[in-house]
Amino acid sequence: MIVMLMAALVVVGYVAYMRLPVNAYPNTDNPMVGVTTSYPGASPEEVQASVSKPLEEALGTINGVTQITSESSENVSTIRIEFSLDTAVDKAAESVREKVSATVGQFPNGVGDPVISKFDPGAMGVIGFSIVDKTGKAQPDELRRLADNQIKPRLERVSGVADVSVSGGYVRQIQVNLKLDELNLRRVSAAQVVSAIQAENQNLPGGTVTDSGKNLLVRTPGNFQTVDEIGKIVVTTNGGVPTYLRDVAQVKDGFEDVSSYIRLNGKDTVSISVIKQSGTNTVKVADLVKAELTKIQRDYPNLDIIISTDQSISINESTSDALRDLVLGGLFAALIVFLFFRNILNTVITVAGLPIIMIGTFAGMNLLGMGLNMITLLALSLAVGLVIDDAIVVRENIFRHIERGETPREAAEKGTNEVSLSVLAMTLTVISVFLPIAFISGMIGVFFREFGLVVCIAVALSLFEAFTMAPMLSAHMGGSHKPKANHSTLDADADHMNWLDRTYHRLLVLALHHKRTTTIIAVVVFVSIFALAASSEMSLMGSISSDTFSVTLQLDRGTPLETIDKQAREIEQGLMQLPNVKYVYTTVGGSSSSEKATFSVRMNETGQPSKIESQVRQKFANVNGLTFSFAGMGPGSGATSKRIQVNVKSTGSLTELQKAAQEVEKAMRDVQGTVDIESSAQSGKLEMHVMVDRERAARAGLSTTSVGSTLRTLLNGTTASRYRESGKEADIVVRLRAEDRSRMDDIMALTMSSTSGRQVPLRNVATTVASTGPSSIRRVNREYQIVVGTNYWGRSENAVTNDIRARLANLSLPDGVTTAFGGNVQTMNESFASLMFTLLLSIIFVYMVLASQFNSFTQPLVLMLSLPLSVVGALLALRLVHMSLDMISLIGIILLLGLVTKNSILLVDFANRQREKGASREEAMLRAGPVRLRPILMTSSSLILGMLPVSLSLGSSGSFRAPMAVAVIGGLITSTLLTLVFVPVAYCLMDAAIEKVKRLRRREPSVASTSAADAPAPAAK
C-alpha cells in the first residue's frame, strides 16, 4: 500500500509539474489602479489644474485608498491609486471608474477620455521585436500599415496574449493646413473650418419609403470619397460668394508629425511589443508568439523580424539554473549519507524518498494555484537539503539497532518509535517558522507567501515519507548485521566513527567540568550578534544578472527633436562600437519627453553589462545629460527609476519645494559614489501665456474656453473628422501651416465668432506674456512632491545611503518641507520591519511547539539556545563572501530558526529518555552526545552540501539566490559546532536551577557539593 501511495504521489506530482505556469515572479493581484488622461497642447500646470486636481479630489473619497500619486506633464495626466491589501482590485477599478465618470464633466474642451487600467505585474510584456524591410524599398508608412493591419491582428489571436502595441513608422493623416493670411483676409475662423468639415463628412439615414410595393431605405451619403473633395466644401458665404476650404487651407494626404524616432542598430524600424494576459504561462505564451512570428516571416519573406526582448529566455535560464542546483543539492546530500553509512544500500534507502517528496511538492503547488518562478524555485532549492533530514534521523536510528544485531523488522519498529517525537518536533518546528512567512503583511508578504507555503508542503511530505516509506524499506531491504563487541554498552557507531565519538566525548566532559567558562563564551558569542548586525551592509535584494543595460540622454527643455536626434545618433554609434554588443535599440523623443533619448543595449551574453560598466562610463564621461542603468532590472530612466531616491514634500508652494529640492540634489552630489543623479523637477519649457481679459471677452460674447480652444486648433491641431477609404481610415486634422505657427502677432489678429455672430479679433480680448513652467508636477496625497534619485558606483548602497542621510540631516529646509527616502530604501525598511516581526513571531511559534512536544516551559529555552549561535555564523559568512544582508539572506536567517533547533531536539530528547532510565543529567548528556552525533552531523552536512550549489551564484539568477544559501551554510556550521557544546551545558545548568527552586519550595537544605551520581563520567580512552 505504501509503495502505491508513493507511486500515486509521483504520478500526480509529475502531471502537476507539466501544468505549472512558468513566470519570472509570483502572480500578485496588486490593488492598484491607474488613470491616464490626455490634454493635447496643455502645459504641466494646465494639466494639473484642469485634470489632475479634480480627479485627485474625487478619487480621494473612495474607501480603502492608501495613496494617490499624480504626475502632470506636458499633454498628459497620470494618476496612480493604491488601495489597502484587503481591497479586491476589480472592485477598486469599478469605484475609480464611477468617480472618474462623475468628474469628466468638469474637464475643459479638448481633454481626451480617461483611460482606466488595473496595474498587474502578471500582465507584462513577454516579447518585443522590430521589423525591417530587407530590400530597403518599403517606406516607413508601409511598414507601419503592415504592422497595424496584418501583424498585430495575428498576434492578438495568439492564446494568452492580452495586447499588442505598435510604435514607429509613419501614421497616415489628412492634414488641413490653414493659411494664416487667407484666414485674416476672408475673416474665417478656425472653428468655422472644423464645423464645416464635421457637417459635410456625414452619412445620414433618412428612413424608408414605399415605391412600387417595395420598402426602400433612404440615406444621404456624405462621406468624402476622395481627398480632393475635402478642399471643395464651402466654409462660409459672404454676400452670396462662397469661400471654399481650398481658399483658406492646403489639404494634404500626409502623415502625423514625427514626435519620435525608433531605430535598431541605427536603422529606422517599427517596434512591436506583445503583452501577455495575467496569470498565463510566460514561457508558453512566448513560445506561441515566436511560432506565429515564424509563420509571419514565411508569409512576408522581405521582412526581417528581430526579437529585441524575450522574457522567456531569462525565465528559462533561471528555471534551468534552479533545477540544476536542486539536482546537484540532492546528489551532494546523498553523498553525505554514503560517507557516514559507507553502504550503498543504506544510502539508497535513506535518499529514495527525496525525488518522491520533491515531485509530490509540485502537486501541492498546483493545488494551491502556484507556479514555477524565482520565489518558488528558491524554496525548492532550499527544500532539497531539508526534506531528507527526517529520513536520515529515522534511518540512522534503525541502522543503529540493526548494528546491535536486531532483525530489520524489529529495528524498523523500535528505531522509528524511539525518534518519532524528535522527528515530529523537528518538522513542526520548521512549519512553525515558515507559516508566519506566508502571512507577512504588506506587499512583501504577497511576494513571499508562496515561499513559505512551498517549504511547508515539502517538509510535511518529508514527515509522511519518514514515518512510512523509510521504515518500510528498512524492514524489507535493511539486511542484517552481527552485533559488534560491547556495542550495546558503548552505544557507539561503526568502527570508522569511534574516533570522532571519543573526541567529542572528551570535549563534552571538559565543557561540563567548566560550565562557567563555557557560559561566558556563549554570552560573548551572543553579544557579538549586535556588533555584526550593526556593521553589516544592507540592501533590498541582490541584482539579477542581465544581458541588457540602458542609457538615457536628457537635454534642456525646449530642445528641438532634430537637435537631440543628431546627438543621439553619435551616442548610438559609440554604443554599437562596444565589444560584444548585439543590438542597440534607440527611442528619441515622445509625446511627453521630446527632449529625451533612451538606448537599450543588449549584449551577447548574460552578465556582460556589469563587466563593462567602467568602460562605458569612461567612454561617455564628457557627454552632458547622460545617465546609465546597469542594475539588471531592465531599462529605466528618470529619478523614480534610480536605486536610491529621496522624496522631498511640501505643504506650501511649488516654488518653495523646487528650491528645497535643488538643495537636496546639491547635497547628494557631494556624496562619494553617487552617479546618474536626476530630479523629477527639471527646468520647464519657455512658455507663452495668452492672458484673457474676462470682462472684455464677456462683452464681446467670448470666453476663456473658446479662446483656448481656438488657439489649440491653430497650433496643436484638432481632429475634425475621420476619412474612410476602402476600409482604411485616417484622422482629418485642422491646424495652421508649419510656417505660420510661429507668427504669434498675426495669430492674435485672427478673428473668432462670438455668440452674437460677430467676428472679434483675438488681440481685442487677450494679450501674450512670456513665462516658464515646470516640466512636470508630482503630487502624493495632494501634496507637492519632487523625487531626487541617484545610482551608486564604487561604493555599497548602504554606505552611500548613510552618507546621504547624514547630509540631509544638516540641511536647513523651509517649514513644511520634509525629506524621506523612497524607492528601494523605503521598500527595504518596510520589508525588514515585516521580516523582523516575522522573526519574532517565528520564535514564539517555535517555543509553543517545543513546549507542547516536551511538556515543559523551560526545556524549549535550552533547545532554542542554538538560534543566536546560528545568527552569528550567518552574519560572519555574509561578511566573508562580501554579500550584504538583504531580504533573501534574512529569510535564510529565519529559516535557521527551524533548522538549528533540530540538533538540540535530538540531544535533549535522547537525554530525557536516559533521565527516565535513572541517569543523572550529566550522564544523560554524555550518553546522548556521542549517540546523536552521527545524525546531527549527517543532517547538518546534507543541508550544507545541499545548499552549496545555490551558494556558488551559478547562472543568471544565481546572485539572487546565493545570499540565502550563504547565510544558511554559515549559520549551520557555527550552530552545529557550538550547539554540541553549549546546549549540554545549558541543559545541565537549567536542570540544576529547576531542582534548586524545587528544593527551596520544599524548604530542603541545599547540597554543598555535587554527589557522585551527578559527577561527570571519566573521559573515554
N, C-alpha and C positions, 0 to 999 in steps of 0.2 A: 504493500500500500504506500509506504514511504517513497519507494522508487517511482511509483506512478504519480504521486503528488509533485515530486521534483521535476519529473518529465513534463507534467502539465504546466508547471511554473515556467519552464524553459520555453515551451511552445507558445504560451500566452505572451511571455516577455518578448520573444522574437517577433511575433505578429505586431505587438505594440511598438517595438522599435522601428519597424518598417513604416508605421503610421505617424511617428512623432514628427512634428514640424521642426525644421532646422532654421533658426534665425540667429541674428547677432546677439540680441538681448531678450529677456522675457517680455511678453506682451503685457503692457501696463495700460489700463484704461484710465489715463490721467484726466481728472476733472478740470479740463482747461478748454476754453472756447475763444476763438479769435474773431474779430470783426474788422474787415478791411473795406475802406470806403475811398473811392477816387474823387478828386475835385480838381479837374484839369485846369492848369494855369494859375492855381492858387498858391500863395506863399505859405510857409510853415505857420506863420501867425494866423493867417486867414483860416487855414485848415484846423488849427487848434481851437479858434474861437467859434467857428461856424459848424464844425463837425465833431471834433473830439470832445469838447467840453459838454455839449448837450448829451452825447452818448454816455460820458462818464457819470453825469448826474443821474441819468435814467438807470444805468446798469448797477450803480451803487446801491440801489434799493432791493436788489434780488437777494433772497435768503441764501445763506451758505457761501457768499462771496468772501474770499480772504484777501484778495489783492487785485487791483485793476491797474494795468500799466498801459499808457498810451504813448504812441510815437507819432508826432505830427511833423511830417516833412513836406517838401515841395510836391504838390499834386496828390498826396495820399495820406490817409489817416489809418493807423494800425493800432488796434486795441486788443490786449490780451487779458482775459478774465479768468482768474484762478479760483477754484472752489475748494471747499473742505473735502477731505478724502471720502467722507460718507455720502457725498452727493453723486448721484448717477449722472454720467456725462451726457446721456441723451436728454434727461430731464433738464440739465443745466443749459444745453443748447436750445431747447424749446423755450425756456424762460428768457434767454437772451434774445431769441427771435421775436418774442412778444414785445419786449421793451424797445427793441430797435424799430419795429414796425410802428410803434406809437410815437417814435421820435422823428421819423423820416420827414414828417410834415413841417418840421422846424428848419429843415435844410434850405439853403438858397438854391436858386435855379442853377443847373449845371452840375450838381453833385450826383454822382453815379449811385446806383443801387448798392447798399452794403452787402458784402459777401460774408456769410457766417460759416465758420468751419470749426470742427472739433479737432483739437490737437491730439494726435495719436502717433507716437513713435513707431507703432507697429505698421502704419501705412507709410512706408518710406520708399525712397527711390531705390530701385534694385539694379536698373540698367540705364546707362547714359551712353549715347553714341552719336556720331556725326556722319552725315552723308556728303560725299564729294563726287562730282562728275569726273570720271577718269579721262574722258575725251577733252574736257575743258570747254565744250561747246554750250552746255546748258547755262542759262542765265540764272542769277540768284532768285528771281521771281518764279522761274520754272521749278527750281528745286524746292522752293517753299510750297508751291501748289501741290507738287508731288507728295511732299511730307504731310500736308494738311488733308489732302483728298484721297490719297492711296495708302500711305504707310500708317498713318495714325489710326484710321478705322480698323485696319487689320490687326494692329497690336491691341486695340481696345477690346477686341473679341477674344483675346487670349485669356484662358481661365486664370483667375487670381489677380488680374490687372484692374486697378481702380481708376487710373487716369494716365493720360499721355499728353505731355506738354511739348510744344514745338517753339523754337526760337531761332532767330537768324533769318537770313534771306530777305526778300522784299515782299511786302503785302500790297496787293492792288488797292488803289484808291482813286475815285473820281474826284478830281480837285477843281473846285470852283474858285479861282484866284481873282479876287476883286481888284479892280483898278481904282486906286485912291483918287486920282484926278477926275475920272469919269463919275465916280460917286458924288464928288463935290459939285461937279458941273451940272449934273442932272438931278441933284437933290434927292438921291436914292439912299436909303439906309440899309444897313446890313440885315436888319430884321425883316425888311420887305423882301429881300432876296431869299432868305430862309423860308419865309411864309409861302412865297410863290413856288418854290421847289416842292415843298410839302404838299401844296394844294394840287399841283399838276401830276405828281407821281403817285396816282391813286388808281386802284382797280375796284370800283364800287358796284355791288349788286343792286339791281333795280326791281327785283321781284319777278313775277311771272305774268304772262298774258296768254290768252287763248286765241289761236289762229288756225283756221281750217280744222277745228275739232281737236287740236293738239295744244298741250301746255308748253309754252316756250319760256326759257329762263332769260331774263333781260339783265344785262350788266353793262357798265360803262368802263371799258378798258382804258386806262390812262397811264399805265406804266411806261416808262421810257423804253423804247425798243433799241435805240442806238444812243451813243454818247452825244452825237451831233444834235439830237432832239433837245437835249438839255439847254443848249445855247439859244434855242428858238423860242423858249417860253417868254411870255410877256410879264415883266416885273411890275411896271406901273404904266398908267396912261395919263398924259398931260395935254389937255385940250384936244383929245381925240387922237393924239400922236402916241403910239406905243413905244415903250422903252424895253427892248429885248435884253435878255440876260447876257447875250454876246456883246451888247454895247457897253456893259459895265464890268464884265469879267471875262477871263480866259478859262474855258472849260477844257480840262486835260485829263486824259486817261493815263494815270501815272501810278505812283507808289507812295506809301506813307513816308513821311520824313524819317530819315535814318537817325535813330536816337542811340543806337549801339552797334558795335561790330563784334562778330563772333568768328574766331579763327582757330584752326587746328594746325599746328606746326607752320604757321604763317599763311595758311590758305583760308579764304572765306569759306564758311561752311554753314550748314543748317544743323542745329543741335536738337536732339530728341531725348526726352527723359521719361522713363516708364516708372510709375508708382504702383506698388502692389496694394492689395486690399489688406486691411488689418486682420491679423490672426492667421494669415496664409503662410505657407512654407516659402521662405525667401528663395532657397535654393531651387525648389521645384518651379516657382514662377520664373526665375531667371533662366532656367533650362528651357522652359516652354517659349519664352520670349526669344532666346537665341535660336531655337529651332525655327521660329517664324521668320526671323531675320535671314536665316539661310535660304528659306523659300523666296523671300523678297529679293535677295541677292541674285537668285536664279532667274526670277522674273524680270529683273532690271540689271542686265549684265554690265551696263555702262556705269552703274553706281559702285562706289567704293564705300562700304559700311565699316566704320572704325569705332569699336567699342572703347570708350574712354574711361568709363567707370563700371565696375561689375561687383556688387556687394557679395555675390555668391562665392567669388574667389577667396576673399578673406575669411568668409564663414566656413567654407570647405577646408581651408588651411587650418583654421582654429580647431575645427571638429576633428580633423585627422591628427593634429598635434595632441589634442587631449586624449583621444582614443589610444594613440601610441603610448602616451605616458601611462594610461590606465593599464595597458597590457604589460608594459615594462615593469610597472609597480607590482603587478600580480606575480610576474616571474621572479622579481627580486624577493618578494615576500616568501615565495615557495622555496627559494634558495636558502633563506634563513632557516626555515623549518627543516630542510635537509641537513644543514650544517649542525643543528642541535640533535636531531634524531639519528643521523648517519644511517638512514634506512629509507630506501625508495618507497616501499610500500606504505610506511607510516606517513611519509611526506604526501603521497597521493591521497591517502585517506583524509589527511588534515586539510589539504587545499582543494579537494574535489568540489566542495560546496561554493568556492569563490566564484566561478563563472555562473553558477546557478543563481547565486544571490544578485550578482550584477545584472544578469539578464532579467531576472524577476523584478528588479527595481524599475526597469523600463515599463513593466505592466502597471506598477503603481503610479508612475509619472503620467502615463496615458490616461489612467482612471481619473486623476486629479486635473487633467487638462493642461499639463505642462509639455514642454518640448525640449529639444536639444539646443542649448545656447551657451554663452560664455559662463553663466552662473551655474546652470545645472551640470555642465561638464566639469566645472571647478569642484562641485560637490562630489561628482562621481570619482574624480581623480583622488580626492581625499578619502572616499569610502573604500577604495580598493585595498588600502593597508589597514583599514579599521575593521572591516566586517570579518576578517579572518581571526580576529582576536578571540572571540568566543569559542570557535572550533579549536584553536590552539590550547586554550586552558582546559577544555574538556578532554581533548585527545591526549594532552600531556599527562593529565591525571590518570586516564585509563592506561596509558603506556607504563606509568609508574607501578600500577597494580599488576600489570602483566609481567613486569620485571620481577615482581615478588613471587611469581610462579602461579598466579591465579589464571583461570581459563579466560579466554577473550570475552565470553558472555558475562561471567562474574565481574570481570574488570570493567566492562562497559557499564554494567548496572551500578556497581559501587562507586566507580570513578565519577560517573555523571551525577549521582546523588550527592557526593561529597562537595562538589563545586557548584551545584545548582544555585545556591544562594548567592555565591560570588558572581556567577555569570549573569544572573538576573539583575543583581545590583549594578554590575558594570553596564549592562545595556540600558537599564532605566536611567542611570546617571547620564549617559550620552544623550538620550532622548530628552531628559530634563534640561540639558544645556541647550539643545538645538530648537526645541519648541519655542522658547522666547524669541529666537531669531526670526521665526516665522511670523511673529506678531509685533515687530518693531514698528513704532509709529513713524509717520512722515513718508516722504517719497522713497527714502532709502529702505523703509520696511517693505514697500511694494516691490522694490527691486530685488531684495534678498529673501523674500518669502519662499521662493522656490528652493533656495539653497538649503534652508533648514528642513523643509519637507522631504527633499531627496535624501538627506542624511538619515532622517528618522525612518524613512521607508527601508533604506538599506540595512540599518542596524536591527530593525525589527525582524527582517527576514533572516539576518545572521543569527539571531537568538533562536528562531524557529529551526534553522538548519542545525545549530549546535546541539539542540535537545532531541533531534530526530535522526538526521542523516549521519552525523558524526558517530553517535553510539551504535547505530545500525551497522555501518561499515566496519567499525571496530569489533563488533561482536562476531561478524561473519568473515572478516578478512584480516583481523588483527594478528593472527598467528599466535604462537606460544613461546615462552622462554623458561629456561630453568632458573630457579631463584639463585641470586648471587649470594655469596657468603656474607653473613651479617647485614644483608640488605634491609631486612625488616627492622633491625635495631638502629642502623645508621640513618635510614631514610634518605640515602644518597641516591644520585642519579647514576648514569652509566659511568664506567671507569674513566672515560676521557673527560668527564666533568668534575671528578673528585677534587682535583687541584683547585678548581675555582671555588668549590664549596668550602674547602678548608681555608682558603684565603679570605673569603667573605666572613666565615665564622670567626676568625681571629679579629677582623676589623670590627665586627659586631660586638664582640666581647670587650674590645678596647673602648668603643663608644659607650657601652653600658657601664663600664667602670668609671668613665669620666663624663657623666651626664651634664655637669655644669659647663665644661668646656664645649661640649657638643651643642648645648643650648645657645651659648654665646655666639658660636659660629653661625647657627641658624638665624639668630637675630640680626647679625651683620649682613647675612645674605638677604634677609627680608628688607632691611633698610636700604640696601643698595638699589632696590627696585625704583625708589623715588628719584635717586640721582640719575639712574639710567633713563628713566622716562622723561625727566626734565631736560636732559641733554640730547634726546633723540630727535632726529629730523622727522618732520611730519608733513604729509601731503595727502591729498584726497584719494588718488588712485594712480597706480603705475600706468604709464603710457603704453599703448599697443603699437608694435612696430608696423609701419605702413610703407607703401611704395610711392606715396604722394606727399608733396608739400606745396604750400601756396604762397604767393607773393601778391601784395596789394600796393598799387600806386595811387596816391591821393594828392591831387593838385588843388590849387586855390579855387574857391567857389567862383563860378562865372567863367572858368577857362573853357574856350571853345572845344567842341568834340574833336575837331581836326587836330588841334594842338596836342591834346592828350593822346590821340591815336598815333601821332608821329613819334612821341616819346615811348609809347607802349611798344611800337614795332622794334625800337632799338633794344629795349629790355627783353623782348621776346626772342630776338636773335641771340642775345647774350645767354639766355637760359637754354636755348637749343644747343649751344656750343658746350654746355657742361657734359662731363662724361656720364655715360650710361643713361642718358635721358631718352625716354621712349616717345612721350607726347608732351606738347605744351599747349594747353587749352586756354585761350585768351578771350576775355569778355571786356570790351571797352564801352563805358557809358551805361545808360539805362534810364528808365523813366524818372527815378528819384535820385540817381547818383551819376549824373552826366560827367562829373569830374573825376571819376574813379575807373581804374582798370584792375582786373584781377587775373592772375595767371595760376592755373593749376598744373603743376609739373608732375608727371608720372614717370617713374624710373623703371628700369628693367627688373629689379629685384626688391623684395621687401627688406626694409632696414637701411637701405642706401641713403635716404634723405638725411637721417641723423648723422651719418658719416661725413657728409659734405657741407654741413651747416656752416662751419667756419669758412670754408672756401667760398660759399655763396655770399655770406655777409661781407667778406673782404672784397669780393669782385664788384659788388654794387654799393660799397660804402660811401661813394661820392654822389650817389643819386638821391636827391631830396624827395621826401614823401613816400619812401618805400618802407613797408613793414612785411614781416615774414611770419609764417606759422609752420613749425616743424613738430607740432605736438603729437602727430599721428592720429588726430581725430578728424581729419578731412579738412577741406578748405574752409577758411573763415576769415572775416575781415571786420573791422570796426572795434570800438572799445569793448563792446559786450562779448566779443569772442576771445578776449585775452585771458591768460592763465590767472592773472591777479587783477582784481577790479576793486575800485573804491567808489562807492556811491556817495555823491555829495547832494544833500537835500536842503531845501529851504522852504519855510512857510511865508517868506517875504516875496520880493520882486525877482523876476528872472535876471535882470541886470546884476543885482547883488549876488545871485547864485553864480553867474558866469565869472565874476571877479574872484569869488572864492574857489571855483574850480581851477582857475588859472594858477592860484597859489598852490593848490594841491598838486597839480601837474608839475609845477616847478620843483616842489619838494621831492616828488617821486623821481624826477630826472637826476637829482643829486645822489640817489641811492646806487651804489655799485651793483652791477649785474642787471639793471633794468634795460630792456630794449623794446623797440616797437611800441613806444608809448603813444596812445591816441586818446582823444576826448570825444565823447558823443556830441559836445557842443563846439562844432567847428565854426569858423567865421562864415557868416552868411553872405549871400549874393548882394551886390548893389541892387537896390530896388527903386522903382519909380512909383510913388503913391499918387493915385488920382483922387484928390480930395473933393468930394461932392458937397456943394453948398445946399443943404437940405431945404432951406427956406426958398431959395430961388428955384430949385428943382421942383418943389411942390407947386409954386406959382405957374411954372411952365408945363405942369402936367407930367413931370418925370419923377423918378425915384432912384435911390442908390442902387437898387437891384437892377433896374432897367439899364442904367449907365454901365454897371459892372458886366451885365450880360452882353451888351453891345461890344465892349472892349474885349471880352473873352472871345467873341465870334471873330472880331477883326484880327486879333493877334494869335490866339491859340487855335481857333477854328471851332466850328460847330457842325456836328453830323446832322445834316438836314433830312436825309432820307437814305434808302438803300437802292442800289442799281442792280437789277437782276437780268442775267443774260445766259440762256442755255444752261440753267442750273447753277451758274456761277453768280456770286454776289460780291458787291463791293460798296463801301460807305461813300456817300456823296458829302464831301466836307467843304464848307464855305469859310473862307478867310482871305485876308489881303495877300497880294503877291509878296514874295520874299523881299523884293527891293523896296516895297512900300511900308514894310512893318517897322522900319527904323525912323520913319518920318513922323515923329510924335507931334510936332507942331501942326502939321497938316491933318493928322488924325483927329486932333482936338477941334479942327474946323468942320468935321463931318457933322451932318445933321441926324437928329433922331426924331421919330414920330411920337408926338405926345398923345395923351389920352384924348385931347380935343382935335387931333388930326393935324396940328401944326408941326412944321419941321423946325426943330430947335438945335442950333449948333452946340456941340459938347462943351466948348470953351465958355459958353454962357452960364453953365451950371457947375463947372468943375475946373480945378487947377491941378497942375502936376508939381510934385515935390520929390526930390531925390532923397533916398534913405537907404539903410541897410537893415537886414533882419537875420535871425539865426537860421542855420541850415536845417535844424530840426529842434523840436521841443518835446522833451520827455517828461511825463508826469507819472508818479506812482501814488495811487490812492489820493489823487487830486492835489498832490504836492509836486512842485517842480523838482526834477532830479537830473543831474549830469553824472555820467559814468566816465571815470578816468581809468583806462586799462593799460596793462603792461605785460609783456612776456619777460622771462628771465633767461640769462645765458651766462655760463661760467660760475654760477653760484646756485645753491639749492633754493627751492621755493620757500622753505621755512625761513632761511636766513634773510632773503630779500623781503619777505612779508614782515618779519620782525623789525627790520630797519625802517620800512615804510611806516609801520605803526608808531615807531619812536619819532619819526619826523612829523607825522600828523599830530602827535600829542603836543608838539612845540608850536603849532600854528595858532595864530590869533584870528579866528574867524568871526564874522559878524554874528550878532544874536539871531537865533532862528536858523542858522546854518549848521548842519551836523554832517559828520562823515561816518561811514561804516563800510566794512569790507563786504563785497558781494561775490558773485561768481563761485569759483572753486573754493575760496576760503570760507565763504558763508556756508556753502553746502558741506564742506569738511567739518566745520564747527557743529552744525546741526547733526550730521551723521555720527560724529564722535560722541556727541551727547546722547544720542539714541543708543549707540552701541555700548556706551558705558552704563547706561541704565539697564540694558540687556545683560551686561556682565554681572551687575548686582543681582538682577532677577535670577540669573542662572545659578549664582552661588546659593541663593535662598532655596531654589528648587532642588539643587544637589543635596543641600543639607536635609531637606524634608524627605527626600528619597532614602538617603542613607540612614536617617533616624528611624524611618519606618522599617527598613530592612534589618537593621541591627538592634532594634528595640532599645535604643539608648539615645540620650540627649548629649552625651559627652563624647562618645567614640567618633561620631561624624566630624568633630573638631580635629581629632587626630588624623582621620582619613583625609581631610581637606588641607592638611599641612603642606601637601605636595603642590598645592596651587601656586603660592608665591614662589616656590622653588622653580616652577616651570616658567613663570613670567621673567625671572632673571635670565634664564637661558635663551628665551625668545628674543629679548631685547639685545642681549650680547651677540647673538647670531646675526641679527639685522645690522648691528653696528659693524661686525667683522666683514660682511659682504657689501657694505656701503649701500644698504637699502633703507628707505625711510619707513617710518611707522605710518602706514596708510590704512585705509578701510579694510583692505583684503588681509593684511597681516594682523589687524586687530581681531578679525573674525577667526584667524588661526589661533590667537591667544585665547579667545572664548572657547574654541574647540578644545584647547588643552585642559580646560576645566573638567571635561568629561573623560579625557584620555588618561591624565596622570593619576586620577583617583583610582583607576583600575589596579595599579600596583599596590596602593595602600589597602584596597579591599582584599586582595589576595593574601597579603601579610596578616592583616588583622583578623580576617575570617578564620584562617588556619590557627592563629594564636588563640582565638576564642575557643576553638574546638579542643585545643590542648589544655586550656584552663579548665574546661568541663571535665577533663580526664584527671584533674588533680595537680597539674603542673603549676609552678609559680609563674608570675608574669615574665621574669627574665628567662626562665627555662622555656616558656611557651614561645617567646620571640626568637630564642636561639635555635629552636627546632623549626619554627616557621620560616625563618630566613633562608637557610640552605634548601629546604624542600620547595619553597616558592620562587627560588632564584631563577630556575630554568624557565618557567612560564613567564615570569616578569621580563627576563631578557629576551625571550622569544617574541612576546607581543610588542615590546618596545622596538626591538630591532626590525621586525617585519613592518611596523609603521614607519620607521625611519627610512628603510630602503624603499618602501612603497611610495614615499613622498619624494625620494631622491630625483627621479626623472622630472618631476614638476619643478623642483628647486633649481634645476640647471638652466631654466629660461630658454628651453629649446622651442623653435618655431616662432611664428609671427606674434602669437598671443602669449608667449612664454613669460614675458616680463610682467604681464597682468596677473598670472597665477603664482609666480615664483615667491613673492613675499610671504604668502600664507604658508607655503611649504617650508621656507627657511625658518619662520617663526615656530612652526610645529616641530621641526627637527631639533632646533636649538633647545626648545622647552622640554622635549622628551629626553634629550641627553642629560641635561642638568637635573631634571626631576627624578629620572630613574636612578642616577648615581647617588643623589643626595637623599632621596626617599628611602633607599635601602639602609641608610644610617639614621637619619633624623626621625623617621616615623617610629621605629622601635623604641628609641629613647623617649619620644613624646608619649608613646603608649604606656611605657612604664611610669613616667612622671605623672601622667593623668590618672592612672590606676592608683598610684600611691596617694595622690591628693584626695581621691574619692574615698579611699579607705580611711584616711586621716579624718576627713569630715564625718564619716560614719562613726568613728570612734569617739569623736568629740560629742556627737549627738547622744551616744550611749554613755558618755562620761567615763570612758575607759582610759586608763593611763597610756600615754604614748610609749612606744617601744624605742629604747635608746639606740639599738643597733639592728641592723638587718639580720634576720635569722638565717641559719644555714640553708634553709629550704629556699630562701629568696636570693641567695648569693649566685652570682653568675657562674655558669659551669666553666671548667677549665678549657683552654683552647685545645682544639683537635690537633693531634700530632700525625 
